[in-house]
């Protein structure tokens, strides 16, 4: 089985690459991975995608590539749409044509954040900014393509790789105090945990393909064209709580002040509540998801 991973230098792509190249998961030894970023494969270029897939017999695509600069997206609408929407459309149409299984990563920003309970996969979407809208359009393009695969929506992703909230807090830790919003509620996601889950799903899918679709009851959900799942770590917190935990775990003495969103205006509107319900992915893949603080401790060990 040959697996293409796009966006391999981003947070999630880097974590998948780390797990695979260091043989830290036992499920993927029978698989061949091709890790690409824009230099190797520009997924916004239809011709490049077709040429790459013609030259390589790809069985599964994991699309980790995304435009994630939430505020900049308000000014760079066309670029955000090209990467988050049109590129997904190109990948999905090629996946349909070649019978390739596509795993696509999406976001909690497809919701408006006005819910009173954790979002389930069938809740109404209503993105409030360009980033969320382009990610939703990418989901819709995938669904409308007729390709087979899954969409995983996640939230507040961080890693020892790339740029993220955890690294920003550590970079600013030499200050005497910081202001961090307390009225935006969600759940952090350690990208390595998500990477492990994707590899576990991959193993299930490969088992299906190798057994000529002789399905067991726990993987019947992968027979339909597209399934949507939600994944984050367990628990709930605000950005303020997240920042406090980072400094506490690292033993950094800094005053963190809780402020309201209105006191920290940004070009893009953030959802006030974007907790994701993970019951579906936990039940169907028999997952035990780590608590967010425990995963944060693991990540901070990796950050020098």
N, C-alpha and C positions, 0 to 999 in steps of 0.2 A: 504494500500500500504506500502511495506517495502523497504526502501532505504539503500543501503550499501555505505558508504563513506570511501574510502581508503586514506591513507596519511593524517589522521585526525589531526596529530600534526604539519603538515606543515602550511605555511601561509594561503593558501586558505582553507584547511580543517579546520583549527582552526577558521576561520571567519564564515564558514558555521555552525560549531558547536556552536559558540557564538550566532549567529542569532537564531538558532533553540532552544537552551537550555534557552535563555532569552525571547523567544516568541516575537521577534522583527519583525516578518513578519507574516501576517495574512493568508498566502496562504498554510501553511503546517501543520495545526493543525490536519488534517485527516491522516497524514503520520507517520510512525514509522521509526526512523533513527537508524542505527547501525554504530557507528564511530569506525574505526579500524586503527591502525598503525602496524608497523612491528611486534610488540610484540603479537598483537592479530591475525594478518593475514599477513603472508609473501607472497606477491603476486608474488615473484620470484620462489615460490615453487608450481608447478602444482598440486601436491597431496593435499596441504593445501587448495588451492582454491576450488578444487572439494569437499573436505570434508566439508568446510565451507558452500558452496552453497547447499550441500546435507542436511545439518542440518538446514538451514535457507531458508525460501521461499522468496527469494529476487526478487523484481519486477524491480528495477532500480539500476544501479551501477554508482556512481560518482567517477571517478578515479582522485584523486588529488595527488597521489604519483608520485614522479619523482626524478631523479638524476639531481640536478641543479647546481652543482659546475663546472661551465663552464671551468675553467682553469685546475682543477684537472682531468677532463674527458679526457684530452689529454694524461695523464699517466694511468688513470684507465679505459681504453677503454672497457674492458670486463664487469666491474661492471656497467658502464653507459649503455651499451647495454642491460645488463640483466634487469635493472630496467625500462629503457625508451622504450625498444623494446620488449624483450622476455616476460616480465610480462604483457605488453599490449596484446600481442598475446595470452597468457594464459587466460586472462580475457575475451577477445573477443571471443575465441573459446567456452568458457563456456557460455557466453552470448548467442551465436548462438544456442547452444545445448538446453538451457533452456528458450529461448525466453525472455531474459532479455534485457532491453533497457540500453545502455551504453553511459554515458557522459564522454568524455575524454578531458583532458586539454593539449594543445600543445603550441607552441612558435613561436615568430617572427624569431627565429634563423634558421628556415627551409628555409629562403630566404638568398640571398647573400648580400643584402644591397646596390645593385647597381641601384635600381630603381630611377626614377625621380618623381614619384607620389606615394601616399599611396597604399600599396599592397592590391589587392582584392583576394578573396579566390581561384580564378582559375589561378592566376599568377604562372609562372614556379618556382618551388622550386629548390634551389641550396645551401644547407648548406655548410658553410666554415670551420666547426670544428666538432669534435667528438660529442659534446653535440647536436648540430643541426641535425647531421646525425642520431644519435640514436633516436631523437624525430621524425624525418621524417619516419624512419623505423617502429616506433611504430604506426604512422598514417597509413602507408601502410599495416601493419599487421592487423589492425582493419578493414580497408576497404576490404581487401582480405578475411576476415573471413566470410563475409556474415551476420554478426550481424547487428542489427539495433541500431542507436544511432546518436550522434553528436560529432563533434570535435570542440573545441573552442581554437583558437590560441590567445595568449595574449602576453603582453610585459612589461618589466620593473616592475615586481610585487613587491609591498612593503606592509607592514602591521605593526600593533603594536605587532604582533606575529612573532617569528622566526628571522632569520638573513636577512638583506637586506640593500640596499644603504642608506636609510633614517637613520637607526640605526647606520650604519658605520659613516656617516657624524656627527651625534650627539656625537658619541664616540670620534671622533677626534677633536671636537669643542674647546678643551682646547689649541689647537695649535695657533700660531700667524697667520699662513697662510697655505693654502692647494692648491695643483695643481689638477685640474680636467679637463678632456678632453672636448673640445667644438665641435669637428668635428664628433661626433657620435650623430645622430638625431633620436628621437623616441618619444614615449609617455608613461609616467608612468601610472601604473594601481594600484589603491587601491584595495587590495584583497577583502575588504568588499563589494565594489561596484560590483565586479565580482560575489561574493557569492550571492548577492541579485538577480542578473540576472539569475544565475543558478537555484535558488529557484523559480523564476518566470517561467522559462522554464519548470521546474519540475511540476509546477502547471498545465501548459498547457498540458503536456504529461499525467498527471494523469486524467485530465478531459477527454482526449481522451479514455483512458483505461476504465474509469468508465462509459462512454457513449457508450461502445461497438463500438468505432471507428465511431460514428456518427459525422463526422468532420464538423466544420464550416470553412469558407473560409480562415480565418487567421491562421489556423494550418495545412493546407494541406501539408506544407513542411515537416512535421514530418512523413509522410507516406512512403517516400522513405527510403532506407536502411540507408544511412549515409549522413548527411549534414555537411559542414564545415562552421564555422562562425569566424569572427574576432572581438575581443573585447579589448578595452583599454579605458582609460578616453579620453575626448575630448582635442584637442589642440596638440601642437608640441613643443618640447624643446630639448636642448642638456643636457648631464650630468652636464655640467657647470651651465646651467640655473636652473636645478633641485637642485643642491647644493646651489646656491645662494638663491633660494626660501625657502629652508629649514631653512637656517640661518636667513633670513629676517623675516619669520613668527615667528620664535622662539626668535627674538630679540637678536641674538648672533653676537657679533662684531668680525668678522674674515675676513681676506683677502683671497679671492678665485681667484687663477690665472688660466686663460684659457690656456690649452696646447693642442698640437696636439697628435693624437694617437701614432705617431712615437716617441714621447717623453715619452710615458708610455707603453713600450712593455709588452705584456702579452703572455703566452703560446698559448692561443686560440685567433683566429682572430675574432674581433667583426664586425657586419654589420655597415657600416657608415650611412645607412638610413634604418630604419625599422618601419616607420609609417604605421599603419594598417588602411585600409578603413573599417568603421563599418556600412556602409549603409545597408547591408543585414540584420544584426541582429537587427538594429534599426527599419527597416521597417516591418520585419516579426513578431517582438514581441512588436512593438509599444513602444520602449524604449526612454527615455530621459536620456542621459549619462552626468554625471557631468564633468565640466571642471577640468583639472588635479590639478590646484592650489587650487581649492575649496575642492577637496577630500584630498589633502595633509594637509590642515588646519584641517580637521576632524580627520585625522589619528594622527597628532601631539598632538591633545587634549588627545588622548588615551595613548600616550607614556609618562610615568612619568620620 
